[in-house]
Amino acid sequence: MRQSLNLLKTIDINILEELDLHLVCDRYVTHETATLKKRLLRQPRFHMLFTPASAS
């Protein structure tokens, strides 16, 4: 999960603030941790999109 948070921080620093960010992720459980959810609430420009569970 630390890697996910570090990735979001890196993306946030390096992409222009006025752009919304749409991140396509798999259904892996680390994307649904409380810490990550709190971080995403503080970063409204991040939009998490998840692949369907049956897509693999």
URPEZI-V61960 format. One record per residue. N is the residue number from 1. RES is the residue in one small letter. PHI is phi in whole degrees, 0 to 359 (* if undefined). OMEGA is omega in whole degrees, 0 to 359 (NA if undefined). D_CENTER is the distance of its C-alpha to the mean C-alpha in whole Angstrom. Layout:
# URPEZI-V61960
n: <N	N>
res: <RES	RES>
phi: <PHI	PHI>
omega: <OMEGA	OMEGA>
d_center: <D_CENTER	D_CENTER>
This chain:
# URPEZI-V61960
n: <1	2	3	4	5	6	7	8	9	10	11	12	13	14	15	16	17	18	19	20	21	22	23	24	25	26	27	28	29	30	31	32	33	34	35	36	37	38	39	40	41	42	43	44	45	46	47	48	49	50	51	52	53	54	55	56>
res: <m	r	q	s	l	n	l	l	k	t	i	d	i	n	i	l	e	e	l	d	l	h	l	v	c	d	r	y	v	t	h	e	t	a	t	l	k	k	r	l	l	r	q	p	r	f	h	m	l	f	t	p	a	s	a	s>
phi: <*	303	296	296	294	296	297	299	297	298	297	300	290	262	250	310	299	283	267	280	241	252	251	265	231	279	273	299	299	295	284	244	285	299	298	293	299	297	299	292	294	280	238	295	281	275	238	272	242	249	290	299	302	271	286	285>
omega: <178	179	179	179	177	178	179	179	179	179	182	181	190	180	181	184	184	180	170	182	178	183	179	185	173	182	182	189	182	179	183	178	181	181	180	179	178	179	181	177	178	181	185	179	176	177	181	177	184	175	177	182	182	185	182	NA>
d_center: <11	12	11	7	8	10	8	6	10	11	10	10	14	15	14	16	16	17	15	12	9	8	6	8	8	11	12	12	12	10	7	10	11	13	11	8	9	11	9	7	10	12	9	11	10	6	7	5	8	10	13	16	17	20	19	19>
